[in-house]
Amino acid sequence: MCGIIGYVGGKEALPVLLEGLKRLEYRGYDSAGVAIHRHGKIITRKSAGRVSALEHIIAESDGESMVGHSGIAHTRWATHGAPNDTNAHPHCSADGSLAVVHNGIIENYRSLRTFLEQKGVIFKSETDTETIAHLIDYHYKDDLQKAVRTALLDVQGTYGMVAMSSKEPGVLVAARKGSPLIVGVGKDEYVIASDAAAVLEHTSQVIYLDDNEMARISPEGFRTTTLDDIPITKDVEEVEWTLDQIELGGHEYFMEKEIFEQPRMLELCMKGRVDIREGAVYLGGISDFARELVRAKRFILVGCGTAWHAALVGEYLLEDLVRTPAETEYASEFRYRNPIINDGTMVLVVSQSGETSDTLAALSEAKQRGATSLGIVNVVGSSIARETDAGIYLHVGPETGVASTKAFTGQVMVMTLLTLFLARRRHMSQRALDHFLDELTKIPGHIETILAQNDTIKEVAQANIDKENWLYLGRGYNYPVALEGALKLKEISYIHAEGLPAAEMKHGPIALISDGMPVVFIATKGSQYSKILSNIEEVRSRGGHVIAVATEGDTQVPLLAQHVIFVPDTPEPLQPLLTVIPLQLLAYHAAVLRGCNVDKPRNLAKSVTVE
């Protein structure tokens, strides 16, 4: 959640900070603010709303006052306190000489606030972050890094934070615990950010701060230490993404771009991993744990939101093709339960960002109980990637749209490859593996075929967007797809939707069906095809408006549905890679037609790094 950027260098800081905020706005857009060091003072501007509102306020004020070569900025997803001007970051000390931006949650901020109020501090906001600003100021004695370190010793919770003081021109101090921060190392300039998207315009060379680490940045260079003031040497790494990948590239929204990127991204995901000629799957990231994975007695898959849906597909794959017990857990529940972790338990941790707070906590819980952990993430160098025992990257490129699309198909593809890797080593014949690999290589082309129906899917959305309640129904491998389709519609169009196993509809939810209610069926050919036809009949008899995703060449489903979207035929375990595409497009067009901001849906942010 939230976006942080800080800059020190030879350029004017304000344009760098504002451009960085725009690239980070998908992480939060309730309010925004910026602080610039100028002539021994910190000049701050803040505004509720989007970064554009902040730009307007700056333009209306004295622009010269914001000229400087170091500063910090923030775009907020509200936790403590309403999204208004006062609660926007940066937050300052009483005399305005010190400013702080912060992601995360300070769990003991109330007791800290009481302590500071007893010392005479008057608070202006409702936020937990303002407590940090005053606490650092309380400890400040002409050494900002020491003051930050001392203050954080009293802080409980999570933070990615950056502080600046008017008394130390050009100095920024950053610290991290549970919320990501990276330092971009450019030519005579440095950019601190919560996300590589804000750094790439200036440099692709970065260092990743780990938990309980600090960095002091100045025009002379940077120094990294632990919170205990032990110097540490950090490797400078290359960000694998390019600036072009985080641009819209002619699309109206990032979500649209990312939906249409999926054929190419899945090719990249498979590149170097699928060898048709040898009939093999190669997964270098797990090579050291291959034997342990093959001998696993049980898999637990954890994730949140879309990642949980992808993990559920993974559960079906592992049990069906590897014949090993598997279960999918919500990361947010797993961390507070008393989970059973026996010898031979393998925990698969699924997250696009690799920074999801609940998923990181679930990983920590699993590791404490002795489980071997495997990360399935997209962002190289992320916390989950570093903290798991082994892992597989998605390699689908940066995902900026808040509603995840290509990360879902990337996660499903990676779990399919992992399943085939294990199944061949357990009991799957070479002939069966060859068949699956051949079909996998066809998936990108099949998706292109589905994307070519974009205009038809838009018409389906147009015909149904006046309905405020939808059902999504699927069986077997397509049940998780029904859940994902319903989530997409809810996230960006604000239409209430519910995903269910099709057979469960008659055990209660059928009472919801009224005349004209849209009911989306994933009704592809497979082991339960005849059953799904019966479910469609049940909906039709009660006046439901059937939208069906069916296999090319099907002649029965078109007789039962008002709308049919066809997908190419593929083996049942691979169908989620195809059947989710029409549902992504359906949600996208519904949101656009209803006038919603697809990339910045209300109340949501991309990477949930708070509890």
SEDO-707452 format. One record per residue (C-alpha): residue in one letter; residue number from 1; x, y, z. Coordinates in Angstrom, 3 decimals. Layout:
BEGIN
REC code pos       c1       c2       c3
REC    A NUM        X        Y        Z
...
END
This chain:
BEGIN
REC code pos       c1       c2       c3
REC    M   1    0.000    0.000    0.000
REC    C   2    0.972    3.647   -0.392
REC    G   3    3.847    4.933   -2.450
REC    I   4    7.069    6.531   -1.227
REC    I   5    9.694    8.354   -3.243
REC    G   6   12.681   10.404   -2.156
REC    Y   7   15.344   12.137   -4.226
REC    V   8   18.849   13.523   -3.692
REC    G   9   20.928   14.754   -6.632
REC    G  10   21.698   17.503   -9.087
REC    K  11   18.253   17.766  -10.647
REC    E  12   15.370   19.782   -9.321
REC    A  13   13.659   17.389   -6.932
REC    L  14   10.027   18.435   -7.451
REC    P  15    9.561   17.151  -11.041
REC    V  16   11.289   13.876  -10.120
REC    L  17    9.070   13.413   -7.081
REC    L  18    5.818   14.247   -8.866
REC    E  19    6.603   11.931  -11.774
REC    G  20    7.503    9.217   -9.290
REC    L  21    4.206    9.690   -7.463
REC    K  22    2.305    9.240  -10.709
REC    R  23    4.092    5.953  -11.333
REC    L  24    3.311    4.862   -7.766
REC    E  25   -0.286    6.042   -7.674
REC    Y  26   -1.617    2.518   -8.201
REC    R  27   -0.328    1.774   -4.685
REC    G  28   -2.677    4.372   -3.178
REC    Y  29   -4.521    7.456   -4.317
REC    D  30   -6.482    8.832   -1.368
REC    S  31   -4.118   11.779   -0.930
REC    A  32   -0.621   12.913   -1.861
REC    G  33    2.070   15.245   -0.607
REC    V  34    5.617   16.433   -1.138
REC    A  35    8.348   18.064    0.963
REC    I  36   11.350   19.901   -0.521
REC    H  37   14.493   21.120    1.257
REC    R  38   15.136   24.744    0.287
REC    H  39   17.465   27.311    1.877
REC    G  40   17.486   25.703    5.313
REC    K  41   13.744   25.075    5.387
REC    I  42   11.378   22.227    4.497
REC    I  43    8.562   23.374    2.215
REC    T  44    5.541   21.057    2.247
REC    R  45    2.444   20.797    0.073
REC    K  46   -0.338   18.229    0.596
REC    S  47   -3.735   17.460   -0.859
REC    A  48   -6.563   14.957   -0.602
REC    G  49   -7.260   13.127   -3.849
REC    R  50   -5.029   12.150   -6.735
REC    V  51   -1.558   13.427   -7.576
REC    S  52   -3.170   15.778  -10.099
REC    A  53   -4.845   17.595   -7.193
REC    L  54   -1.444   18.028   -5.540
REC    E  55    0.003   19.408   -8.775
REC    H  56   -2.829   21.945   -8.926
REC    I  57   -2.137   23.126   -5.389
REC    I  58    1.573   23.512   -6.152
REC    A  59    0.806   25.437   -9.332
REC    E  60   -1.531   27.759   -7.417
REC    S  61    1.148   28.475   -4.804
REC    D  62    4.526   30.130   -5.236
REC    G  63    6.323   27.672   -7.508
REC    E  64    9.755   29.084   -6.668
REC    S  65    9.355   28.006   -3.049
REC    M  66    9.443   24.353   -4.141
REC    V  67   12.789   24.580   -5.942
REC    G  68   15.394   22.324   -4.340
REC    H  69   17.597   19.304   -4.962
REC    S  70   16.349   16.917   -2.280
REC    G  71   12.910   15.943   -1.068
REC    I  72   10.401   13.232   -0.234
REC    A  73    6.865   12.523   -1.418
REC    H  74    4.021   10.113   -0.749
REC    T  75    0.750    8.889   -2.239
REC    R  76   -1.550    7.428    0.394
REC    W  77   -3.937    4.524    0.884
REC    A  78   -5.683    5.523    4.105
REC    T  79   -5.448    3.350    7.215
REC    H  80   -5.481    5.643   10.257
REC    G  81   -7.511    8.764    9.607
REC    A  82   -9.708    9.915    6.758
REC    P  83   -8.199   10.784    3.357
REC    N  84   -7.959   14.565    3.717
REC    D  85   -5.335   17.299    3.454
REC    T  86   -4.353   17.109    7.128
REC    N  87   -3.837   13.356    7.196
REC    A  88   -1.847   13.323    3.950
REC    H  89    1.896   12.673    4.164
REC    P  90    4.549   14.034    4.670
REC    H  91    4.062   14.652    8.385
REC    C  92    6.267   17.182   10.122
REC    S  93    7.631   18.007   13.542
REC    A  94    6.036   20.896   15.440
REC    D  95    8.522   23.452   14.112
REC    G  96    8.437   22.040   10.577
REC    S  97   12.160   21.256   10.582
REC    L  98   11.677   17.523   10.114
REC    A  99    9.437   15.612    7.694
REC    V 100    8.546   11.923    7.363
REC    V 101    6.766    9.707    4.838
REC    H 102    5.731    6.222    5.912
REC    N 103    4.103    3.020    4.679
REC    G 104    2.847    0.434    7.157
REC    I 105    1.081    0.538   10.503
REC    I 106    2.498    1.606   13.869
REC    E 107    0.682   -0.714   16.259
REC    N 108    1.639    1.120   19.470
REC    Y 109    1.097    4.626   18.141
REC    R 110   -1.558    5.413   20.760
REC    S 111    0.820    4.881   23.681
REC    L 112    3.578    6.763   21.854
REC    R 113    1.171    9.590   21.129
REC    T 114    0.162    9.773   24.800
REC    F 115    3.827    9.922   25.825
REC    L 116    4.536   12.741   23.354
REC    E 117    1.423   14.686   24.335
REC    Q 118    2.602   14.548   27.939
REC    K 119    5.817   16.175   26.689
REC    G 120    3.773   19.022   25.229
REC    V 121    3.516   17.866   21.611
REC    I 122    0.327   18.964   19.843
REC    F 123   -0.837   16.611   17.102
REC    K 124   -2.508   17.888   13.958
REC    S 125   -3.597   14.651   12.276
REC    E 126   -5.318   11.366   13.091
REC    T 127   -2.513    9.283   11.592
REC    D 128   -0.076    6.903   13.214
REC    T 129    2.687    8.328   11.005
REC    E 130    2.706   11.740   12.673
REC    T 131    3.809    9.952   15.826
REC    I 132    7.056    8.925   14.083
REC    A 133    7.800   12.493   13.009
REC    H 134    7.428   13.834   16.552
REC    L 135    9.307   10.897   18.065
REC    I 136   12.288   11.419   15.752
REC    D 137   12.213   15.125   16.539
REC    Y 138   12.159   14.302   20.270
REC    H 139   15.394   12.320   19.892
REC    Y 140   17.066   14.611   17.349
REC    K 141   20.501   15.962   18.370
REC    D 142   22.072   17.065   15.062
REC    D 143   22.258   13.472   13.700
REC    L 144   19.179   12.429   11.739
REC    Q 145   20.222    8.804   11.291
REC    K 146   20.814    8.372   15.009
REC    A 147   17.488   10.035   15.840
REC    V 148   15.604    7.757   13.438
REC    R 149   17.340    4.680   14.846
REC    T 150   16.601    5.669   18.440
REC    A 151   12.961    6.465   17.658
REC    L 152   12.377    3.177   15.855
REC    L 153   13.557    1.219   18.885
REC    D 154   10.281    2.259   20.528
REC    V 155    8.104    1.531   17.481
REC    Q 156    6.076   -1.664   17.163
REC    G 157    4.558   -2.556   13.804
REC    T 158    5.617   -2.262   10.191
REC    Y 159    7.259    0.548    8.306
REC    G 160    8.980    1.627    5.183
REC    M 161    9.853    5.222    5.982
REC    V 162   12.038    8.120    4.879
REC    A 163   12.916   11.174    6.973
REC    M 164   14.579   14.497    6.187
REC    S 165   15.704   17.425    8.361
REC    S 166   16.175   21.064    7.436
REC    K 167   19.326   20.991    9.573
REC    E 168   21.007   18.378    7.341
REC    P 169   20.652   19.568    3.735
REC    G 170   20.564   16.826    1.128
REC    V 171   20.367   13.993    3.658
REC    L 172   17.613   11.367    3.598
REC    V 173   17.376    8.515    6.085
REC    A 174   15.327    5.441    5.182
REC    A 175   14.409    2.408    7.268
REC    R 176   12.456   -0.738    6.599
REC    K 177   10.576   -3.357    8.574
REC    G 178    7.830   -5.254    6.784
REC    S 179    7.245   -2.698    4.013
REC    P 180    9.430   -2.585    0.895
REC    L 181   12.030    0.077    0.129
REC    I 182   14.683    0.204   -2.559
REC    V 183   17.470    2.687   -3.265
REC    G 184   18.115    3.534   -6.896
REC    V 185   21.781    4.338   -7.503
REC    G 186   22.216    6.754  -10.399
REC    K 187   25.026    8.983  -11.614
REC    D 188   25.495   11.513   -8.820
REC    E 189   21.884   10.990   -7.704
REC    Y 190   19.832    8.608   -5.582
REC    V 191   16.150    7.714   -5.597
REC    I 192   14.491    5.972   -2.649
REC    A 193   11.168    4.333   -3.454
REC    S 194    8.734    1.665   -2.378
REC    D 195    8.609    0.297   -5.920
REC    A 196   10.972    0.041   -8.888
REC    A 197    8.405    1.824  -11.071
REC    A 198    9.460    5.148   -9.555
REC    V 199   13.170    4.479  -10.051
REC    L 200   13.439    3.166  -13.614
REC    E 201   13.335    6.556  -15.324
REC    H 202   16.569    7.456  -13.533
REC    T 203   18.461    4.192  -13.084
REC    S 204   18.119    0.414  -13.263
REC    Q 205   20.761   -0.081  -10.553
REC    V 206   19.191   -0.640   -7.132
REC    I 207   19.817   -2.000   -3.675
REC    Y 208   17.034   -3.740   -1.769
REC    L 209   16.724   -2.931    1.902
REC    D 210   15.878   -5.925    4.077
REC    D 211   13.897   -5.822    7.296
REC    N 212   15.619   -4.022   10.175
REC    E 213   17.969   -2.161    7.853
REC    M 214   18.592    1.547    7.324
REC    A 215   20.169    3.693    4.645
REC    R 216   21.584    7.209    4.831
REC    I 217   21.648    8.932    1.456
REC    S 218   23.388   12.184    0.636
REC    P 219   25.056   13.748   -2.426
REC    E 220   28.314   12.118   -1.273
REC    G 221   26.877    8.582   -1.387
REC    F 222   24.921    6.121    0.687
REC    R 223   25.622    4.069    3.795
REC    T 224   23.636    1.042    4.903
REC    T 225   23.453   -0.341    8.426
REC    T 226   21.250   -2.485   10.595
REC    L 227   18.952   -0.777   13.064
REC    D 228   21.623   -1.673   15.642
REC    D 229   24.116    0.510   13.716
REC    I 230   26.150   -2.386   12.361
REC    P 231   27.491   -1.469    8.895
REC    I 232   26.417   -3.822    6.110
REC    T 233   27.416   -4.080    2.474
REC    K 234   24.544   -4.356    0.026
REC    D 235   24.897   -5.643   -3.515
REC    V 236   23.803   -3.303   -6.283
REC    E 237   21.401   -5.260   -8.506
REC    E 238   19.935   -4.713  -11.948
REC    V 239   16.157   -4.293  -12.250
REC    E 240   14.997   -6.643  -14.984
REC    W 241   12.076   -4.446  -16.045
REC    T 242   12.362   -1.578  -18.524
REC    L 243   10.739    1.837  -18.637
REC    D 244    8.710    0.816  -21.707
REC    Q 245    7.083   -1.963  -19.703
REC    I 246    5.575    0.485  -17.223
REC    E 247    4.176    2.829  -19.895
REC    L 248    0.636    2.544  -21.297
REC    G 249    1.908    1.971  -24.817
REC    G 250   -1.220    3.306  -26.541
REC    H 251   -3.740    1.567  -24.282
REC    E 252   -6.359    3.492  -22.347
REC    Y 253   -5.702    1.596  -19.125
REC    F 254   -2.922   -0.577  -17.748
REC    M 255   -5.427   -3.353  -17.124
REC    E 256   -6.285   -3.456  -20.819
REC    K 257   -2.598   -3.478  -21.733
REC    E 258   -1.858   -6.287  -19.294
REC    I 259   -4.758   -8.426  -20.506
REC    F 260   -3.466   -8.167  -24.069
REC    E 261    0.134   -8.802  -22.975
REC    Q 262   -0.701  -12.265  -21.703
REC    P 263    0.226  -14.297  -24.817
REC    R 264    3.703  -12.778  -24.908
REC    M 265    4.145  -12.880  -21.133
REC    L 266    3.256  -16.573  -20.909
REC    E 267    5.773  -17.279  -23.646
REC    L 268    8.389  -15.544  -21.488
REC    C 269    7.184  -17.493  -18.455
REC    M 270    7.801  -20.772  -20.323
REC    K 271   11.032  -19.660  -21.999
REC    G 272   13.945  -21.828  -20.934
REC    R 273   11.627  -23.960  -18.824
REC    V 274    9.778  -26.068  -21.422
REC    D 275   11.880  -28.211  -23.744
REC    I 276    9.605  -29.866  -26.302
REC    R 277   12.426  -31.725  -28.013
REC    E 278   13.688  -33.262  -24.779
REC    G 279   10.202  -33.602  -23.326
REC    A 280   11.203  -31.975  -20.056
REC    V 281   10.497  -29.116  -17.656
REC    Y 282   13.472  -27.226  -16.200
REC    L 283   12.984  -25.093  -13.079
REC    G 284   16.350  -23.766  -11.993
REC    G 285   14.984  -21.893   -8.991
REC    I 286   14.056  -25.123   -7.219
REC    S 287   16.924  -27.364   -8.345
REC    D 288   18.469  -27.557   -4.866
REC    F 289   15.140  -28.696   -3.408
REC    A 290   13.931  -30.936   -6.249
REC    R 291   14.319  -34.161   -4.282
REC    E 292   12.554  -32.676   -1.274
REC    L 293    9.684  -31.478   -3.469
REC    V 294    9.294  -34.862   -5.141
REC    R 295    9.184  -36.571   -1.748
REC    A 296    6.748  -34.074   -0.210
REC    K 297    3.879  -35.718    1.612
REC    R 298    1.628  -32.680    1.617
REC    F 299    1.402  -29.240    0.036
REC    I 300   -0.084  -26.130    1.624
REC    L 301   -0.638  -23.205   -0.742
REC    V 302   -1.159  -19.739    0.732
REC    G 303   -2.158  -16.488   -0.921
REC    C 304   -4.598  -13.586   -0.854
REC    G 305   -7.208  -12.462   -3.389
REC    T 306   -6.303  -13.382   -6.943
REC    A 307   -3.209  -15.243   -5.726
REC    W 308   -5.479  -17.424   -3.579
REC    H 309   -7.567  -18.287   -6.635
REC    A 310   -4.419  -19.209   -8.558
REC    A 311   -3.269  -21.284   -5.593
REC    L 312   -6.600  -23.131   -5.633
REC    V 313   -5.949  -24.109   -9.254
REC    G 314   -2.541  -25.290   -8.028
REC    E 315   -4.198  -27.448   -5.379
REC    Y 316   -6.317  -29.154   -8.034
REC    L 317   -3.260  -29.693  -10.246
REC    L 318   -1.109  -31.186   -7.489
REC    E 319   -3.757  -33.588   -6.267
REC    D 320   -4.894  -34.583   -9.760
REC    L 321   -1.552  -35.031  -11.507
REC    V 322    1.022  -35.470   -8.713
REC    R 323   -1.384  -37.413   -6.482
REC    T 324   -0.191  -35.637   -3.349
REC    P 325   -2.549  -34.105   -0.749
REC    A 326   -2.792  -30.329   -1.126
REC    E 327   -4.841  -27.595    0.525
REC    T 328   -5.191  -23.886   -0.128
REC    E 329   -5.243  -21.460    2.780
REC    Y 330   -6.035  -17.768    2.994
REC    A 331   -2.763  -16.287    4.206
REC    S 332   -4.633  -13.912    6.501
REC    E 333   -6.262  -16.868    8.298
REC    F 334   -3.289  -19.220    8.238
REC    R 335   -1.147  -16.864   10.296
REC    Y 336   -3.648  -16.824   13.183
REC    R 337   -4.556  -20.489   13.211
REC    N 338   -2.598  -23.333   14.746
REC    P 339   -1.689  -24.990   11.423
REC    I 340   -0.504  -28.583   11.320
REC    I 341    2.969  -28.743    9.784
REC    N 342    4.345  -32.278    9.719
REC    D 343    7.537  -33.692    8.259
REC    G 344    7.266  -33.606    4.505
REC    T 345    5.010  -30.546    4.411
REC    M 346    5.868  -28.121    1.623
REC    V 347    4.403  -24.593    1.740
REC    L 348    3.921  -22.772   -1.572
REC    V 349    3.659  -19.007   -1.089
REC    V 350    1.904  -17.183   -3.940
REC    S 351    2.086  -13.395   -4.411
REC    Q 352    2.496  -11.059   -7.365
REC    S 353    4.397   -8.379   -5.465
REC    G 354    6.213  -10.651   -3.056
REC    E 355    5.440   -8.063   -0.365
REC    T 356    1.884   -8.950    0.720
REC    S 357    1.844   -8.512    4.484
REC    D 358   -0.512  -11.385    5.324
REC    T 359    1.347  -13.756    3.005
REC    L 360    4.712  -12.803    4.488
REC    A 361    3.333  -13.462    7.964
REC    A 362    1.986  -16.858    6.840
REC    L 363    5.421  -17.671    5.435
REC    S 364    7.040  -16.738    8.738
REC    E 365    4.601  -18.963   10.623
REC    A 366    5.275  -21.905    8.302
REC    K 367    9.052  -21.500    8.592
REC    Q 368    8.898  -21.357   12.380
REC    R 369    7.113  -24.705   12.293
REC    G 370    9.780  -26.273   10.136
REC    A 371    8.141  -26.315    6.711
REC    T 372   10.166  -26.031    3.535
REC    S 373    8.896  -23.008    1.635
REC    L 374    8.679  -22.260   -2.070
REC    G 375    7.876  -18.761   -3.389
REC    I 376    5.870  -18.131   -6.543
REC    V 377    6.271  -14.398   -7.125
REC    N 378    6.657  -11.872   -9.917
REC    V 379    8.882   -9.188   -8.425
REC    V 380   12.564  -10.090   -8.384
REC    G 381   14.254   -9.262   -5.090
REC    S 382   10.972   -9.002   -3.186
REC    S 383   10.674  -10.085    0.447
REC    I 384    9.002  -13.419   -0.268
REC    A 385   11.574  -14.183   -2.960
REC    R 386   14.369  -13.595   -0.449
REC    E 387   12.810  -15.325    2.532
REC    T 388   11.579  -18.577    0.984
REC    D 389   13.918  -21.564    0.702
REC    A 390   13.528  -21.666   -3.073
REC    G 391   11.263  -20.135   -5.676
REC    I 392   10.047  -19.642   -9.208
REC    Y 393    9.608  -16.193  -10.744
REC    L 394    6.663  -15.540  -13.049
REC    H 395    8.618  -13.390  -15.527
REC    V 396    5.422  -11.708  -16.752
REC    G 397    6.727   -8.154  -16.420
REC    P 398    5.479   -5.366  -14.132
REC    E 399    1.777   -5.394  -13.340
REC    T 400    0.456   -1.892  -12.698
REC    G 401   -3.300   -2.458  -12.912
REC    V 402   -4.725   -2.903   -9.422
REC    A 403   -6.943   -5.751  -10.662
REC    S 404   -4.491   -8.554  -11.363
REC    T 405   -4.678  -10.256  -14.762
REC    K 406   -1.393  -11.443  -16.248
REC    A 407   -0.062  -12.299  -12.785
REC    F 408   -2.956  -14.753  -12.351
REC    T 409   -2.215  -16.561  -15.596
REC    G 410    1.499  -16.411  -14.789
REC    Q 411    0.905  -17.983  -11.386
REC    V 412   -1.254  -20.707  -12.901
REC    M 413    1.365  -21.344  -15.594
REC    V 414    4.166  -21.649  -13.017
REC    M 415    2.123  -24.050  -10.891
REC    T 416    1.318  -26.071  -13.994
REC    L 417    5.027  -26.322  -14.819
REC    L 418    5.842  -27.258  -11.216
REC    T 419    3.107  -29.905  -11.268
REC    L 420    4.401  -31.443  -14.490
REC    F 421    7.963  -31.341  -13.146
REC    L 422    6.876  -33.312  -10.077
REC    A 423    4.377  -35.595  -11.797
REC    R 424    6.968  -36.907  -14.261
REC    R 425    9.230  -37.759  -11.325
REC    R 426    6.405  -39.485   -9.478
REC    H 427    4.324  -41.510  -11.907
REC    M 428    3.417  -39.580  -15.082
REC    S 429    4.520  -41.292  -18.290
REC    Q 430    6.782  -39.526  -20.765
REC    R 431    4.014  -39.779  -23.350
REC    A 432    1.557  -37.992  -21.059
REC    L 433    4.113  -35.279  -20.268
REC    D 434    4.873  -34.773  -23.956
REC    H 435    1.162  -34.267  -24.603
REC    F 436    0.813  -31.662  -21.845
REC    L 437    3.918  -29.776  -22.944
REC    D 438    2.718  -29.706  -26.542
REC    E 439   -0.632  -28.307  -25.415
REC    L 440    1.056  -25.786  -23.115
REC    T 441    3.021  -24.275  -25.977
REC    K 442   -0.272  -23.666  -27.792
REC    I 443   -1.735  -21.627  -24.918
REC    P 444   -0.369  -18.200  -26.037
REC    G 445   -1.867  -18.686  -29.514
REC    H 446   -5.156  -19.831  -28.012
REC    I 447   -5.285  -16.665  -25.896
REC    E 448   -4.764  -14.573  -29.035
REC    T 449   -7.875  -16.281  -30.463
REC    I 450   -9.887  -15.307  -27.387
REC    L 451   -8.607  -11.721  -27.418
REC    A 452   -9.810  -11.427  -31.010
REC    Q 453  -13.363  -11.660  -29.595
REC    N 454  -12.845   -8.458  -27.612
REC    D 455  -15.614   -6.545  -29.424
REC    T 456  -18.094   -9.384  -28.890
REC    I 457  -17.277   -9.512  -25.183
REC    K 458  -17.762   -5.765  -24.955
REC    E 459  -21.255   -6.197  -26.413
REC    V 460  -22.022   -8.832  -23.773
REC    A 461  -20.940   -6.409  -21.063
REC    Q 462  -23.015   -3.601  -22.594
REC    A 463  -26.123   -5.786  -22.530
REC    N 464  -25.794   -6.580  -18.820
REC    I 465  -24.154   -3.667  -16.985
REC    D 466  -27.457   -2.387  -15.655
REC    K 467  -27.742   -5.492  -13.467
REC    E 468  -26.278   -5.099   -9.980
REC    N 469  -26.041   -8.777   -9.008
REC    W 470  -24.221  -11.499  -10.958
REC    L 471  -23.371  -15.143  -10.360
REC    Y 472  -20.274  -16.925  -11.692
REC    L 473  -20.441  -20.721  -11.754
REC    G 474  -17.893  -23.372  -12.660
REC    R 475  -16.931  -26.942  -11.836
REC    G 476  -13.627  -28.645  -11.192
REC    Y 477  -10.665  -26.649  -12.489
REC    N 478  -13.050  -23.891  -13.529
REC    Y 479  -14.467  -23.291  -10.064
REC    P 480  -11.422  -21.131   -9.092
REC    V 481  -11.909  -19.323  -12.414
REC    A 482  -15.507  -18.521  -11.423
REC    L 483  -14.194  -17.042   -8.174
REC    E 484  -11.622  -14.977  -10.064
REC    G 485  -14.178  -13.745  -12.603
REC    A 486  -16.509  -12.583   -9.844
REC    L 487  -13.650  -10.849   -8.029
REC    K 488  -12.622   -8.964  -11.162
REC    L 489  -16.165   -7.673  -11.702
REC    K 490  -16.470   -6.571   -8.080
REC    E 491  -13.065   -4.906   -7.962
REC    I 492  -13.390   -2.559  -10.896
REC    S 493  -17.071   -2.174  -11.841
REC    Y 494  -18.525   -2.250   -8.287
REC    I 495  -21.160   -4.757   -9.387
REC    H 496  -21.933   -7.320   -6.721
REC    A 497  -20.855  -10.754   -7.925
REC    E 498  -20.503  -14.141   -6.314
REC    G 499  -18.440  -17.091   -7.531
REC    L 500  -19.580  -20.601   -6.665
REC    P 501  -19.125  -24.243   -7.587
REC    A 502  -21.986  -24.767  -10.027
REC    A 503  -23.372  -27.714   -8.077
REC    E 504  -23.594  -25.620   -4.893
REC    M 505  -25.975  -23.141   -6.499
REC    K 506  -28.994  -25.293   -5.715
REC    H 507  -28.011  -25.536   -2.042
REC    G 508  -29.097  -21.996   -1.263
REC    P 509  -27.841  -19.363   -3.718
REC    I 510  -30.435  -20.382   -6.323
REC    A 511  -32.833  -18.285   -4.232
REC    L 512  -31.015  -15.198   -5.530
REC    I 513  -31.820  -15.858   -9.173
REC    S 514  -34.442  -13.519  -10.556
REC    D 515  -35.675  -12.694  -14.015
REC    G 516  -32.815  -11.330  -16.145
REC    M 517  -30.065  -11.857  -13.557
REC    P 518  -26.716  -12.448  -15.326
REC    V 519  -25.272  -15.881  -14.533
REC    V 520  -21.846  -16.580  -16.034
REC    F 521  -21.107  -20.270  -16.609
REC    I 522  -17.705  -21.688  -17.449
REC    A 523  -19.148  -24.536  -19.498
REC    T 524  -16.211  -25.959  -21.400
REC    K 525  -15.935  -29.599  -22.497
REC    G 526  -14.595  -31.786  -19.730
REC    S 527  -15.359  -34.491  -17.209
REC    Q 528  -18.361  -32.600  -15.782
REC    Y 529  -19.726  -31.163  -19.022
REC    S 530  -23.131  -32.897  -18.808
REC    K 531  -23.518  -31.722  -15.220
REC    I 532  -22.848  -28.091  -16.117
REC    L 533  -25.496  -28.300  -18.854
REC    S 534  -27.996  -29.385  -16.210
REC    N 535  -26.988  -26.433  -14.023
REC    I 536  -27.588  -24.084  -16.942
REC    E 537  -31.068  -25.530  -17.376
REC    E 538  -31.782  -24.911  -13.700
REC    V 539  -30.875  -21.257  -14.090
REC    R 540  -32.826  -20.841  -17.328
REC    S 541  -35.976  -22.253  -15.767
REC    R 542  -35.827  -19.500  -13.140
REC    G 543  -35.347  -16.643  -15.572
REC    G 544  -31.577  -16.219  -15.267
REC    H 545  -29.712  -14.592  -18.162
REC    V 546  -26.980  -17.084  -19.123
REC    I 547  -23.543  -15.934  -20.302
REC    A 548  -21.473  -18.984  -21.152
REC    V 549  -17.796  -19.614  -21.821
REC    A 550  -17.784  -22.711  -24.046
REC    T 551  -15.392  -24.803  -26.095
REC    E 552  -15.037  -23.996  -29.785
REC    G 553  -17.342  -26.193  -31.840
REC    D 554  -19.821  -26.771  -29.016
REC    T 555  -23.364  -26.995  -30.375
REC    Q 556  -25.315  -27.573  -27.155
REC    V 557  -24.359  -24.577  -25.005
REC    P 558  -25.435  -22.024  -27.663
REC    L 559  -28.953  -23.477  -27.505
REC    L 560  -29.133  -22.709  -23.777
REC    A 561  -27.335  -19.381  -23.365
REC    Q 562  -28.165  -15.800  -24.315
REC    H 563  -24.477  -15.101  -24.920
REC    V 564  -21.609  -17.477  -25.697
REC    I 565  -17.884  -16.737  -25.709
REC    F 566  -15.807  -19.510  -27.234
REC    V 567  -12.353  -20.674  -26.164
REC    P 568  -10.123  -23.202  -27.974
REC    D 569  -10.111  -26.805  -26.803
REC    T 570   -7.329  -27.759  -24.397
REC    P 571   -6.846  -30.458  -21.735
REC    E 572   -8.964  -29.877  -18.659
REC    P 573   -6.030  -29.098  -16.292
REC    L 574   -4.957  -26.282  -18.638
REC    Q 575   -8.394  -24.735  -19.133
REC    P 576   -8.050  -22.010  -16.433
REC    L 577   -5.319  -20.396  -18.554
REC    L 578   -7.944  -19.815  -21.246
REC    T 579  -11.315  -19.562  -19.520
REC    V 580  -10.207  -16.672  -17.293
REC    I 581   -9.437  -14.422  -20.296
REC    P 582  -13.072  -13.739  -21.336
REC    L 583  -13.921  -12.983  -17.699
REC    Q 584  -11.094  -10.461  -17.441
REC    L 585  -12.340   -8.709  -20.579
REC    L 586  -15.950   -8.856  -19.409
REC    A 587  -15.069   -7.140  -16.136
REC    Y 588  -12.860   -4.598  -17.899
REC    H 589  -15.545   -3.533  -20.371
REC    A 590  -18.253   -3.473  -17.706
REC    A 591  -16.146   -1.074  -15.639
REC    V 592  -15.281    1.201  -18.562
REC    L 593  -18.895    1.320  -19.744
REC    R 594  -20.012    2.229  -16.222
REC    G 595  -17.507    5.094  -16.132
REC    C 596  -15.208    3.583  -13.505
REC    N 597  -11.497    4.254  -13.256
REC    V 598  -10.274    0.755  -14.073
REC    D 599   -6.695    1.185  -12.874
REC    K 600   -7.609    2.991   -9.664
REC    P 601  -10.718    1.327   -8.238
REC    R 602  -12.105    2.867   -5.089
REC    N 603  -10.770    1.698   -1.722
REC    L 604   -8.183   -0.604   -3.324
REC    A 605   -4.433   -0.513   -3.831
REC    K 606   -2.080   -2.837   -5.653
REC    S 607    0.200   -4.288   -3.012
REC    V 608   -1.384   -4.845    0.399
REC    T 609    1.514   -4.317    2.792
REC    V 610   -0.609   -3.590    5.869
REC    E 611   -2.820   -5.881    7.914
END
